[in-house]
């Protein structure tokens, strides 16, 4: 991505039939990003409900998920694992360029 002068700040995905939140699989994906870049965010778009969410793992959540060895969808009970990023919002004032880097 250096050629395009881009940096990875997180990742984005959709929940076509669910609300905007982090599933157990999403938690593990976010932990991978956040372990490399503490500021990384997960963007979840839920078109059926017209909502988008911006999320980060809490410190306890990151530690818990990085220690987890379960695969596939599973529950994580107990402490608050992720938080909403209140400092991020959507605006239509800026253009967005989507680049397929495959």
C-alpha positions in Angstrom: 0.0 0.0 0.0 3.0 2.2 0.1 2.8 2.9 -3.6 -0.7 4.5 -3.1 0.5 6.4 0.1 -2.2 4.7 2.1 -2.3 3.4 5.7 -4.6 0.9 7.2 -6.7 2.4 10.0 -9.1 -0.5 10.4 -11.6 -2.4 8.5 -15.2 -2.2 7.2 -17.9 -4.8 6.6 -21.6 -5.2 6.5 -24.2 -7.1 8.5 -27.0 -7.4 5.9 -29.6 -8.9 8.2 -28.3 -7.8 11.7 -27.8 -4.5 13.5 -24.4 -2.8 13.8 -22.3 -4.5 16.5 -19.3 -6.8 16.7 -20.0 -10.5 16.5 -17.6 -13.0 18.1 -15.9 -13.4 14.7 -15.7 -9.6 14.3 -14.1 -9.4 17.8 -11.3 -11.7 16.7 -10.7 -9.8 13.5 -10.6 -6.4 15.4 -8.2 -7.9 17.9 -5.8 -8.7 15.0 -6.0 -5.1 13.7 -5.8 -3.5 17.1 -2.8 -5.6 18.2 -0.9 -4.1 15.3 -2.4 -0.6 15.4 -3.9 0.4 18.8 -6.0 3.1 17.1 -7.6 0.7 14.6 -11.4 0.8 14.3 -14.0 -1.6 12.9 -16.8 -0.1 10.8 -20.0 -2.1 10.6 -22.7 -1.1 8.2 -26.2 -2.5 8.8 -28.2 -1.5 5.7 -31.5 -3.3 6.7 -31.6 -1.0 9.8 -30.0 2.1 8.2 -27.2 2.2 10.8 -23.5 2.2 10.9 -21.2 1.7 13.9 -17.6 2.4 14.7 -16.1 0.1 17.3 -12.9 -0.6 19.2 -12.1 -3.3 21.7 -11.7 -2.2 25.3 -8.3 -2.9 27.0 -9.9 -5.9 28.8 -11.6 -7.0 25.6 -8.4 -6.9 23.6 -6.6 -9.0 26.3 -9.5 -11.4 26.5 -9.8 -11.9 22.8 -6.1 -12.3 22.2 -6.0 -15.1 24.8 -9.1 -16.8 23.3 -8.3 -20.0 21.3 -11.9 -20.9 20.2 -12.8 -20.9 16.5 -15.9 -20.1 14.6 -18.8 -18.3 16.2 -18.9 -18.5 20.0 -19.9 -16.3 23.0 -17.7 -14.1 25.1 -19.5 -13.4 28.4 -18.5 -11.1 31.2 -16.7 -7.8 30.9 -17.4 -5.1 28.2 -15.4 -6.3 25.3 -15.9 -3.4 22.9 -17.0 0.3 22.8 -18.5 2.7 20.4 -16.1 5.2 19.0 -17.9 8.4 19.9 -15.1 10.5 18.2 -16.0 9.2 14.7 -18.9 10.3 12.6 -20.2 10.2 9.0 -20.2 13.3 6.8 -21.1 13.9 3.2 -18.7 16.8 2.9 -15.8 14.6 1.6 -15.5 12.3 -1.4 -14.6 8.7 -0.9 -12.4 6.7 -3.2 -12.7 3.0 -2.9 -9.6 1.2 -4.1 -9.4 -2.6 -4.6 -5.9 -3.5 -3.6 -6.1 -7.2 -4.5 
